[in-house]
Amino acid sequence: MRRHLLAGITLSLPLVLSGCGYNRIQELDENTNRAKQQIAVQLQRRADLIPNLVETVKGFAKQENEVYTAVSDARARMAGAVSGGDLGQMAEAAQGMNGALGRLIAISEAYPQLKSNENFLRLQDELAGTENRVGVARTDYNDAVNAYNGYIRKFPQVITAKVMGAQPGTYFELAKPADAAPPVVDFGTGAKKTP
C-alpha cells in the first residue's frame, strides 16, 4: 500500500508543479530580464554615439564648452548606470542625457553651416534611430514586467510566487522634471518660439 501511495505521489508531482505555475513564473522572469538587457544595450549604443556627435558640433561651435561638459558628464553617468544594471539609475541617467542632448541639438540652430554638415546629419539620424530603439526596448520591458506581475498575482500562482519569494517587477519610467522645458527651435525665421 505504501509503495502505491509513494508511486502515486511521484507520478502526480509533475502535474502538481505544472499546475502551480512555477515554470511559467521562471519563463516570465527570464523574459523580463532579457527585455531589461535590451534597454541597457540601446542606452549603451546611445552613449557610444554621443562623442562623435559632440566632436562634430565642437568643430563648428567652439565656444559652447558648458554644453559639451554637460553632455560628457551625462554620458559618463549613463555608462555607469548601464554597467551597474540598476533600472532606477538607468532611468535617471537617461533623463539627464535627454536634457544634455536637447541643449546640444539646440546649438545647431545657431550654426546654419552645422545643420547642413553631412556628418552631423548622419549622426543626428543615428541618434534619432537609437532613441526609437530605446523607446521600443522600454515598451517591451514594461510589457514583460506587466505580464510577469499579472501572472504572479493570480491564483494559484500567487501561492507559488510567495513560496519562491518572487517579487513584482519594477517598470522603467522616466520622470519629467517640473522645470524641464523643451528646447526652443528656430528654423532661421528669426521669430522666437515659446514652449
Secondary structure, DSSP 4 states (H G I P E B T S, - for coil): -HHHHHHHHHHHHHHHHHHHTHHHHHHHHHHHHHHHHHHHHHHHHHHHHHHHHHHHHHHH-TT-HHHHHHHHHHHHHHHHHHHHT-HHHHHHHHHHHHHHHHHHHHHHHH-HHHHT-HHHHHHHHHHHHHHHHHHHHHHHHHHHHHHHHHHHTSTTHHHHHHHHT--PPPP--PPPPTT--PPP---SS-PPP--
